[in-house]
């Protein structure tokens, strides 16, 4: 292990610890990631004694450029130096009350500190004192669990999860990020303790969901959340998408598993968290719109519009940002059927212009979402859609170059209409603006001021409006 701790940072921590006569260990994610060959800049150090004392002395040794932040209420301190962060904390033992995940903390030994860790792979420690420098302390065989790709709690999982229920989310998040298996005993404890998740704040849960969504294969996490019974408690709208119903021999697909397939598809092409959220929510309106029609079979009419209207409430309940990120997800959910409908029919210039106008700068993300949404088991049908999507993409490029439709504002605006006809803001001004916009999008007139102006005069005449200021 010594070869992983040869840098200046670790040498100075070692010197500082020995000078102060304190036991000092690197713990947690940094040690785990060494064995997984994953990069890690954030270093957690446990001190048997005062973490604050060693942090301040270490900061002085680093000299200019080092920034020390002390959090006395928590007994921790953070040292930032260039692109490295080191968190120092005194070894401690914890006890919990049933209605809170905030522990009662006492000073403890290294053993106490390792006992309180969430998973065996995060409980390994490496000594930094000179006499034992680089020695691995692994009381729960976390190294073997890493080799076996297993998530397991150090102590009784029922106690671990009941004490701090956020660890249930972290368990599934680590399994998803690392593509690990959750030990059977640990998984069973997830199911037994699932109701305890109700004491965790929505912000904390959303943070873990975001990390699951940003994993290489997010579906793994959502399947595990469903298997252990957490999903209906933290995300009932998604859980409601499960199931297949058959009537008169006709069945619809399981929209939950279809959604997870779409999320995995899009995750191969983008790390945009909010585009992945749009993929997760694109069919969220289907349970509310499901109908049986004798001739058509199962239908989900307007599920995109119903889904779009559900987004603000979902974001609000889950404490996700109620800003342009939410509006972006809303827009993509509302529009996600449009390119598919266009690709399934004759691809007209008018339909493409309208799509480009409504999607604006998000058109490329919308197309990525729609292509990810093609999950048909009928390979011929799937290929037909994909081929048509290439036609849509080509026309989007051609029309954008020619007509400059993306985010366009009609070349004759409301102020000019009011000035020409001597009008105050009124319904007629809006009608004229819409006539001009529709004429450009339908390709009846070019996206130019003179053509739009002449068209406005013709339409105004039909409406009985006379120019006042020509």
ABEGO torsion letter per residue (X at the ends): XAAAAABAAAAAAAAAAAAAGBBBBBBEAAAAAAAAGBBBABBBBBBBEBAAAAAAAAAAAAEBGBBBBBBAAAGBBBBBBEABBBBBBBBBBBBBBAABABBBBBBBBAAAAAAABABAAAABBBBABAAABGBBBBAAGAAAAAAAGBBBBABBAAAAAAABAAAAAAAAAAAAAAGBBBBAAAAAAAAAAAAAAAABBAAAAAAAAAAAAABABAAAAAAAAAAAGAAAAABAAAAAABEBBBBGGBBBBBAAAAAAAAAAAAAAABABAAAAAAAAAAAAAAAAABBBBAAAEBBBBGAAAAAAAAAAAAAAAAGBBBBAAAAAAAAAAAAAAAAAAAAABBBBAAAAAAAAAAAEAAAAAAAAAAAAABABABAAAAAAAAAAAAAAAAAAAAAAAAAGABGBBBABBAAAAAAAAGBBBBAAAAAAAAAAAAAAAAGABBBBAAAAAAAAAAAAAAAGBBBAAX
